Each structure stands twice: as C-alpha cells, then as structure tokens.
Amino acid sequence: MVISDIKVRKLFEDGPMKAVVSVTFDGQLALHDIKVINVQDKHFIVMPSRRNPDGTYRDIVHPINAEFRSYIEGEVLEAYKAELERYEAEKLAAGLDGDEAAPEFSEAE
C-alpha cells in the first residue's frame, strides 16, 4: 500500500496531542483520526481507538508489522511538520503574536 494523500485536519497548541490526521492509501482507503502526540520532545502517532467498557482503549485499526508502522509514522510526521511550518509562516505574515491563534488552530481538550 502506498500513501496517496495526507491531510492534517486539526492542529493543537496546548497539551500532548498536536494534530489529528487523515491518511489515504492507494487513493481508495481513508484512515481518519490518527493522532500526532508529543511527549518528552518526541513525536509519534497513535492509531484510531475506541474506549472499552472497562475504561481501556483498543485500536480500531493498526499496522501489522513494524516496517509498515514506521512508513506511516514517517510520512504522517513529515506532513505534520510541513503543515506546522505553513501555519507558523501564515501566523507571521498575518502579524499575530504568540498569544493569538489563527481560526483553524484549536486548543487541546
């Protein structure tokens, strides 16, 4: 499978969750709600999951092997960094200071 499109749907300034991303494979399969997380200055992705009745979470979908997971993670993080750079450039061009957020930038919940 080849990633044909990545959309960073939402960015967050505060908290460990930094983005929500959708990935399209081979132009035929969309995977939504991949989360970009930053903990201890390290970025990684978390697959979509659902909450079980006992309060634990279970992935709805996940890569079967480490090689494919690494491929997805690398591509998603690259797209996230590009979107973050674009956002920062737009913020600078608009003259926003560090305390103001552009409309498409959401606060983490």
Secondary structure as GFF3:
##gff-version 3
##sequence-region A 1 109
A	DSSP	beta_strand	3	12	.	.	.	ID=ss1
A	DSSP	beta_strand	17	25	.	.	.	ID=ss2
A	DSSP	beta_strand	29	39	.	.	.	ID=ss3
A	DSSP	beta_strand	42	46	.	.	.	ID=ss4
A	DSSP	beta_strand	49	51	.	.	.	ID=ss5
A	DSSP	beta_strand	57	59	.	.	.	ID=ss6
A	DSSP	alpha_helix	66	93	.	.	.	ID=ss7
A	DSSP	beta_strand	105	106	.	.	.	ID=ss8
###
